[in-house]
Amino acid sequence: MGSLLMAAGLILSTFSVSSQEKGMDRLERKEFKKAKMEASFRALDSLLTSRRFVLVADYLQDRYGERIPVLQTLNFIKVNEEKGVIQTGSSTALGYNGVGGVTAEGTLGEYKMTKNFKSRSYTLRFTISTQIGFYDVLMTVNAANNASATITGTYPGKLTWEGHLEGLDYSKVYKGQNSI
């Protein structure tokens, strides 16, 4: 009987130690995730401040909320210091730019960046002046590198790019011909 109680005590102590290890692992994972998000937030700060990045779209959304998946290499917003490119494209059609959509390349105007330390996110507002119009861009990016940019132009309506940011030197986007 004594050995039975001793075995039960060992089993219970094993469960107790095991649950403490799981608690520590969970805490360690939480701390690791927090450190990773903080490092990502700092890296994004450097990328956005340098003005050398590309928002690569996974989805485009129109003003009615219609959201469609798109090719990343053809649908992007590119910022290269004082220049900017906005492009839509499709692999199934020809468009004004030769890749099934529209390409607007021009000069960056006002560029304003706001940091939100609590939510670890950035809000950018900038303008691009092109031969086919003047565009306002409102972009949000969080530390998990989820990015969204809504573009309004000279004409009524808006279009939203949803995707992630890449450094300009590492991006594999394909720019079509400028739409005139």
Backbone as CSV, one residue per row, in Angstrom:
resi,resn,N_x,N_y,N_z,CA_x,CA_y,CA_z,C_x,C_y,C_z
1,MET,0.814,-1.186,0.000,0.000,0.000,0.000,0.860,1.254,0.000
2,GLY,1.953,1.237,0.778,2.850,2.384,0.842,3.501,2.640,-0.512
3,SER,3.883,1.561,-1.202,4.499,1.742,-2.512,3.494,2.277,-3.522
4,LEU,2.231,1.930,-3.355,1.184,2.440,-4.233,1.020,3.956,-4.048
5,LEU,1.018,4.400,-2.788,0.935,5.841,-2.500,2.165,6.575,-3.017
6,MET,3.320,5.949,-2.868,4.561,6.561,-3.354,4.520,6.705,-4.876
7,ALA,4.057,5.693,-5.583,3.950,5.747,-7.044,2.964,6.825,-7.472
8,ALA,1.833,6.923,-6.762,0.844,7.964,-7.072,1.444,9.348,-6.849
9,GLY,2.225,9.503,-5.771,2.884,10.787,-5.496,3.875,11.146,-6.598
10,LEU,4.641,10.177,-7.070,5.601,10.425,-8.157,4.882,10.817,-9.445
11,ILE,3.787,10.164,-9.730,3.016,10.479,-10.933,2.469,11.896,-10.853
12,LEU,1.909,12.255,-9.687,1.374,13.608,-9.506,2.471,14.658,-9.581
13,SER,3.635,14.369,-9.012,4.730,15.337,-9.076,5.233,15.476,-10.511
14,THR,5.208,14.394,-11.279,5.598,14.450,-12.690,4.642,15.349,-13.456
15,PHE,3.323,15.206,-13.211,2.350,16.077,-13.866,2.567,17.523,-13.461
16,SER,2.892,17.764,-12.219,3.121,19.126,-11.734,4.323,19.756,-12.426
17,VAL,5.440,19.025,-12.510,6.633,19.528,-13.180,6.348,19.735,-14.658
18,SER,5.637,18.785,-15.270,5.307,18.893,-16.686,4.468,20.130,-16.967
19,SER,3.484,20.414,-16.107,2.650,21.592,-16.334,3.443,22.874,-16.122
20,GLN,4.400,22.883,-15.198,5.243,24.058,-15.015,6.115,24.281,-16.242
21,GLU,6.648,23.198,-16.833,7.478,23.321,-18.032,6.659,23.889,-19.191
22,LYS,5.413,23.404,-19.303,4.556,23.935,-20.358,4.301,25.412,-20.137
23,GLY,4.079,25.805,-18.904,3.878,27.216,-18.581,5.108,28.040,-18.933
24,MET,6.280,27.507,-18.623,7.509,28.228,-18.950,7.683,28.293,-20.465
25,ASP,7.390,27.203,-21.153,7.517,27.202,-22.604,6.588,28.235,-23.231
26,ARG,5.378,28.314,-22.725,4.415,29.279,-23.230,4.922,30.706,-22.970
27,LEU,5.452,30.929,-21.774,5.996,32.246,-21.434,7.195,32.575,-22.313
28,GLU,8.053,31.582,-22.519,9.213,31.788,-23.386,8.777,32.079,-24.818
29,ARG,7.762,31.351,-25.305,7.257,31.614,-26.659,6.689,33.020,-26.754
30,LYS,5.982,33.440,-25.716,5.404,34.784,-25.706,6.503,35.841,-25.731
31,GLU,7.547,35.653,-24.944,8.668,36.596,-24.925,9.408,36.606,-26.264
32,PHE,9.565,35.419,-26.855,10.222,35.333,-28.157,9.414,36.073,-29.225
33,LYS,8.095,35.867,-29.210,7.229,36.545,-30.175,7.282,38.056,-29.985
34,LYS,7.288,38.494,-28.746,7.362,39.929,-28.450,8.681,40.516,-28.962
35,ALA,9.791,39.817,-28.718,11.102,40.281,-29.188,11.161,40.305,-30.715
36,LYS,10.566,39.295,-31.329,10.546,39.220,-32.796,9.746,40.390,-33.389
37,MET,8.595,40.702,-32.789,7.770,41.814,-33.273,8.508,43.151,-33.084
38,GLU,9.214,43.295,-31.974,9.968,44.528,-31.717,11.083,44.697,-32.752
39,ALA,11.791,43.614,-33.060,12.850,43.673,-34.076,12.264,43.994,-35.445
40,SER,11.128,43.395,-35.762,10.465,43.666,-37.034,10.009,45.121,-37.117
41,PHE,9.514,45.649,-36.011,9.079,47.051,-35.952,10.248,47.988,-36.234
42,ARG,11.413,47.694,-35.651,12.614,48.521,-35.893,13.083,48.390,-37.347
43,ALA,13.043,47.180,-37.892,13.464,46.969,-39.287,12.541,47.718,-40.244
44,LEU,11.234,47.676,-39.976,10.279,48.418,-40.807,10.541,49.911,-40.742
45,ASP,10.914,50.402,-39.565,11.224,51.820,-39.415,12.356,52.214,-40.353
46,SER,13.380,51.403,-40.385,14.519,51.675,-41.268,14.100,51.642,-42.733
47,LEU,13.313,50.659,-43.103,12.850,50.499,-44.483,11.982,51.676,-44.921
48,LEU,11.037,52.069,-44.084,10.120,53.149,-44.434,10.804,54.511,-44.424
49,THR,11.744,54.703,-43.536,12.475,55.966,-43.478,13.375,56.138,-44.699
50,SER,13.956,55.039,-45.183,14.847,55.115,-46.350,14.090,55.365,-47.649
51,ARG,12.775,55.131,-47.637,11.930,55.280,-48.833,12.388,54.389,-49.987
52,ARG,12.746,53.155,-49.672,13.175,52.187,-50.685,12.474,50.862,-50.416
53,PHE,11.179,50.794,-50.791,10.392,49.606,-50.502,9.332,49.402,-51.572
54,VAL,8.757,48.209,-51.550,7.674,47.856,-52.461,6.572,47.190,-51.644
55,LEU,5.343,47.659,-51.796,4.190,46.948,-51.247,3.756,45.974,-52.332
56,VAL,3.946,44.709,-52.072,3.586,43.647,-53.009,2.184,43.177,-52.643
57,ALA,1.262,43.251,-53.593,-0.142,42.946,-53.307,-0.448,41.461,-53.455
58,ASP,-1.204,40.969,-52.498,-1.795,39.637,-52.591,-3.239,39.753,-53.074
59,TYR,-3.876,40.881,-52.712,-5.273,41.146,-53.067,-5.445,42.600,-53.477
60,LEU,-6.395,42.834,-54.375,-6.862,44.184,-54.687,-8.330,44.251,-54.289
61,GLN,-8.719,45.399,-53.747,-10.102,45.585,-53.318,-10.619,46.904,-53.872
62,ASP,-11.804,46.865,-54.497,-12.374,48.093,-55.056,-13.200,48.828,-54.015
63,ARG,-13.795,49.931,-54.415,-14.538,50.769,-53.469,-15.809,50.096,-52.951
64,TYR,-16.256,49.042,-53.605,-17.443,48.325,-53.162,-17.114,47.157,-52.230
65,GLY,-15.836,46.936,-51.969,-15.424,45.845,-51.094,-15.136,44.545,-51.816
66,GLU,-15.240,44.534,-53.131,-14.928,43.334,-53.921,-13.419,43.096,-53.836
67,ARG,-13.031,41.935,-53.338,-11.628,41.613,-53.094,-11.230,40.430,-53.960
68,ILE,-10.171,40.600,-54.772,-9.737,39.520,-55.653,-8.249,39.236,-55.448
69,PRO,-7.849,37.966,-55.512,-6.424,37.631,-55.425,-5.720,38.041,-56.724
70,VAL,-4.478,38.503,-56.615,-3.731,38.982,-57.775,-2.306,38.435,-57.762
71,LEU,-1.641,38.551,-58.904,-0.237,38.152,-59.015,0.650,39.190,-58.323
72,GLN,1.518,38.730,-57.440,2.392,39.639,-56.692,3.387,40.363,-57.583
73,THR,3.862,39.711,-58.617,4.895,40.327,-59.455,4.356,41.470,-60.311
74,LEU,3.036,41.520,-60.521,2.456,42.539,-61.400,1.640,43.604,-60.671
75,ASN,1.338,43.403,-59.396,0.481,44.323,-58.649,1.245,44.837,-57.431
76,PHE,1.646,46.093,-57.503,2.510,46.624,-56.456,2.461,48.144,-56.406
77,ILE,2.987,48.667,-55.314,3.245,50.100,-55.151,4.708,50.196,-54.749
78,LYS,5.479,50.885,-55.551,6.923,50.956,-55.357,7.318,52.383,-54.991
79,VAL,8.137,52.511,-53.951,8.682,53.814,-53.551,10.192,53.700,-53.617
80,ASN,10.808,54.578,-54.422,12.259,54.595,-54.581,12.742,56.028,-54.391
81,GLU,12.984,56.374,-53.134,13.428,57.695,-52.718,12.453,58.783,-53.166
82,GLU,12.669,59.431,-54.289,11.793,60.521,-54.748,10.861,60.100,-55.881
83,LYS,10.899,58.833,-56.272,10.062,58.315,-57.361,9.069,57.300,-56.817
84,GLY,7.970,57.117,-57.540,6.976,56.136,-57.143,6.329,55.491,-58.350
85,VAL,5.890,54.249,-58.181,5.193,53.508,-59.236,3.980,52.825,-58.603
86,ILE,2.853,52.951,-59.277,1.634,52.231,-58.904,1.272,51.375,-60.104
87,GLN,1.098,50.065,-59.889,0.790,49.198,-61.027,-0.229,48.137,-60.658
88,THR,-1.145,47.901,-61.605,-2.025,46.735,-61.565,-1.725,45.922,-62.812
89,GLY,-1.915,44.624,-62.727,-1.645,43.777,-63.882,-2.359,42.451,-63.773
90,SER,-2.390,41.728,-64.887,-3.044,40.434,-64.950,-2.304,39.565,-65.948
91,SER,-2.237,38.279,-65.656,-1.561,37.370,-66.587,-2.492,36.912,-67.709
92,THR,-3.776,37.277,-67.626,-4.733,36.773,-68.608,-5.192,37.807,-69.626
93,ALA,-4.724,39.047,-69.507,-5.196,40.083,-70.431,-4.079,41.058,-70.737
94,LEU,-4.252,41.784,-71.824,-3.334,42.870,-72.149,-3.997,44.173,-71.742
95,GLY,-3.212,45.079,-71.236,-3.754,46.375,-70.838,-2.913,47.485,-71.424
96,TYR,-3.123,48.668,-70.915,-2.370,49.829,-71.385,-0.874,49.693,-71.133
97,ASN,-0.505,48.876,-70.159,0.903,48.739,-69.809,1.572,47.481,-70.355
98,GLY,0.849,46.670,-71.095,1.408,45.448,-71.651,1.334,44.255,-70.713
99,VAL,0.899,44.457,-69.470,0.774,43.349,-68.522,-0.631,43.299,-67.920
100,GLY,-1.614,43.712,-68.683,-2.996,43.549,-68.278,-3.532,44.553,-67.285
101,GLY,-3.000,45.730,-67.272,-3.493,46.724,-66.315,-3.007,48.120,-66.635
102,VAL,-2.653,48.838,-65.574,-2.211,50.221,-65.702,-0.945,50.411,-64.871
103,THR,0.006,51.174,-65.422,1.217,51.542,-64.689,1.318,53.059,-64.659
104,ALA,1.418,53.596,-63.445,1.571,55.043,-63.263,2.877,55.281,-62.527
105,GLU,3.829,55.917,-63.216,5.132,56.209,-62.617,5.302,57.712,-62.541
106,GLY,5.813,58.174,-61.404,5.972,59.614,-61.256,6.818,60.002,-60.067
107,THR,6.618,61.239,-59.650,7.410,61.838,-58.585,6.640,61.805,-57.269
108,LEU,7.342,61.442,-56.205,6.743,61.475,-54.876,6.618,62.910,-54.407
109,GLY,5.476,63.224,-53.852,5.269,64.538,-53.258,5.467,64.447,-51.759
110,GLU,4.558,65.048,-51.027,4.628,65.036,-49.571,4.648,63.603,-49.061
111,TYR,5.534,63.316,-48.104,5.694,61.976,-47.526,5.667,62.123,-46.015
112,LYS,4.616,61.606,-45.400,4.468,61.741,-43.951,4.328,60.360,-43.334
113,MET,5.171,60.072,-42.320,5.152,58.778,-41.650,4.821,58.988,-40.169
114,THR,3.869,58.197,-39.659,3.489,58.255,-38.255,3.687,56.877,-37.639
115,LYS,4.342,56.835,-36.462,4.569,55.576,-35.756,3.566,55.448,-34.620
116,ASN,3.058,54.231,-34.438,2.211,53.928,-33.299,2.936,52.858,-32.488
117,PHE,3.598,53.282,-31.400,4.408,52.356,-30.616,3.564,51.311,-29.892
118,LYS,2.364,51.682,-29.493,1.511,50.752,-28.754,1.096,49.570,-29.625
119,SER,0.636,49.850,-30.847,0.204,48.761,-31.735,1.316,48.280,-32.665
120,ARG,2.494,48.870,-32.534,3.653,48.532,-33.383,3.276,48.584,-34.859
121,SER,2.793,49.744,-35.266,2.386,49.917,-36.660,2.798,51.297,-37.165
122,TYR,2.743,51.441,-38.474,3.081,52.706,-39.142,1.934,53.101,-40.049
123,THR,1.758,54.397,-40.188,0.825,54.942,-41.157,1.617,55.893,-42.040
124,LEU,1.522,55.700,-43.336,2.198,56.562,-44.307,1.149,57.263,-45.146
125,ARG,1.431,58.486,-45.470,0.595,59.221,-46.414,1.559,59.930,-47.361
126,PHE,1.391,59.652,-48.649,2.221,60.331,-49.645,1.434,60.492,-50.931
127,THR,1.973,61.323,-51.809,1.345,61.566,-53.103,2.314,61.170,-54.203
128,ILE,1.753,60.779,-55.337,2.546,60.485,-56.530,1.925,61.252,-57.683
129,SER,2.731,62.086,-58.315,2.290,62.863,-59.462,2.816,62.199,-60.733
130,THR,1.889,61.723,-61.584,2.271,60.997,-62.801,1.694,61.694,-64.027
131,GLN,2.021,61.171,-65.202,1.479,61.723,-66.447,-0.009,61.435,-66.599
132,ILE,-0.506,60.402,-65.933,-1.932,60.067,-66.079,-2.769,60.520,-64.887
133,GLY,-2.161,61.203,-63.910,-2.942,61.702,-62.788,-2.135,61.915,-61.531
134,PHE,-2.832,62.412,-60.548,-2.261,62.707,-59.243,-2.914,61.754,-58.251
135,TYR,-2.122,61.014,-57.461,-2.645,59.978,-56.581,-2.248,60.224,-55.133
136,ASP,-3.229,60.068,-54.232,-2.993,60.082,-52.791,-2.921,58.641,-52.322
137,VAL,-1.911,58.325,-51.526,-1.734,56.968,-51.014,-1.764,57.022,-49.490
138,LEU,-2.621,56.213,-48.898,-2.684,56.056,-47.451,-2.353,54.598,-47.153
139,MET,-1.201,54.384,-46.492,-0.695,53.037,-46.274,-0.550,52.765,-44.779
140,THR,-0.932,51.559,-44.363,-0.690,51.110,-42.992,0.117,49.816,-43.049
141,VAL,1.071,49.697,-42.129,1.927,48.517,-42.050,2.096,48.177,-40.577
142,ASN,1.948,46.899,-40.221,2.189,46.515,-38.834,3.466,45.691,-38.727
143,ALA,3.880,45.402,-37.499,5.143,44.709,-37.261,5.147,43.292,-37.822
144,ALA,3.981,42.718,-38.067,3.908,41.388,-38.691,4.067,41.485,-40.208
145,ASN,4.318,42.687,-40.706,4.524,42.989,-42.122,3.257,42.779,-42.953
146,ASN,2.123,43.038,-42.360,0.868,43.093,-43.108,0.687,44.540,-43.533
147,ALA,0.519,44.757,-44.822,0.421,46.114,-45.343,-0.846,46.284,-46.167
148,SER,-1.370,47.496,-46.105,-2.561,47.851,-46.869,-2.396,49.289,-47.331
149,ALA,-2.703,49.557,-48.591,-2.604,50.914,-49.125,-3.848,51.222,-49.940
150,THR,-4.490,52.338,-49.623,-5.662,52.779,-50.363,-5.269,53.978,-51.199
151,ILE,-5.596,53.906,-52.493,-5.230,54.942,-53.448,-6.486,55.645,-53.920
152,THR,-6.453,56.946,-53.857,-7.503,57.760,-54.470,-6.817,58.651,-55.481
153,GLY,-7.515,58.950,-56.559,-6.900,59.717,-57.621,-7.733,60.895,-58.050
154,THR,-7.471,61.333,-59.262,-8.156,62.467,-59.836,-9.627,62.155,-60.077
155,TYR,-9.923,60.918,-60.403,-11.287,60.498,-60.683,-11.904,59.876,-59.432
156,PRO,-13.232,59.821,-59.350,-13.866,59.212,-58.179,-13.525,57.731,-58.074
157,GLY,-13.555,57.231,-56.851,-13.274,55.824,-56.607,-11.965,55.660,-55.872
158,LYS,-11.747,54.423,-55.446,-10.508,54.095,-54.757,-10.195,52.631,-54.992
159,LEU,-8.938,52.283,-54.801,-8.478,50.908,-54.949,-7.512,50.630,-53.806
160,THR,-7.634,49.445,-53.206,-6.789,49.090,-52.062,-5.930,47.884,-52.407
161,TRP,-4.633,48.021,-52.145,-3.676,46.937,-52.286,-3.494,46.337,-50.902
162,GLU,-3.604,45.017,-50.759,-3.361,44.324,-49.497,-2.263,43.308,-49.725
163,GLY,-1.216,43.382,-48.902,-0.104,42.452,-49.062,0.944,42.651,-47.989
164,HIS,2.208,42.731,-48.413,3.324,42.879,-47.490,4.401,43.754,-48.124
165,LEU,5.327,44.236,-47.305,6.425,45.067,-47.802,7.660,44.231,-48.054
166,GLU,8.404,44.640,-49.063,9.710,44.056,-49.364,10.683,45.190,-49.587
167,GLY,11.950,44.950,-49.286,12.974,45.925,-49.592,13.121,46.045,-51.097
168,LEU,13.434,47.222,-51.573,13.523,47.465,-53.013,14.558,46.553,-53.673
169,ASP,15.663,46.305,-52.987,16.727,45.478,-53.562,16.364,43.995,-53.627
170,TYR,15.351,43.558,-52.871,14.983,42.142,-52.809,13.681,41.826,-53.527
171,SER,13.023,42.834,-54.016,11.726,42.647,-54.652,11.890,42.093,-56.064
172,LYS,10.942,41.258,-56.460,10.977,40.647,-57.794,9.753,41.063,-58.613
173,VAL,9.360,42.310,-58.499,8.209,42.793,-59.267,8.647,43.118,-60.688
174,TYR,7.675,43.060,-61.600,7.929,43.367,-63.003,7.113,44.598,-63.383
175,LYS,7.806,45.666,-63.753,7.128,46.888,-64.146,6.842,46.877,-65.638
176,GLY,5.581,47.111,-65.974,5.175,47.191,-67.373,5.478,48.567,-67.947
177,GLN,5.014,48.811,-69.165,5.196,50.113,-69.808,4.334,51.146,-69.108
178,ASN,4.818,52.378,-69.063,4.008,53.449,-68.463,2.756,53.658,-69.308
179,SER,1.636,53.787,-68.630,0.376,54.073,-69.306,0.321,55.561,-69.610
180,ILE,-0.065,55.908,-70.828,-0.094,57.333,-71.192,-1.516,57.741,-71.474
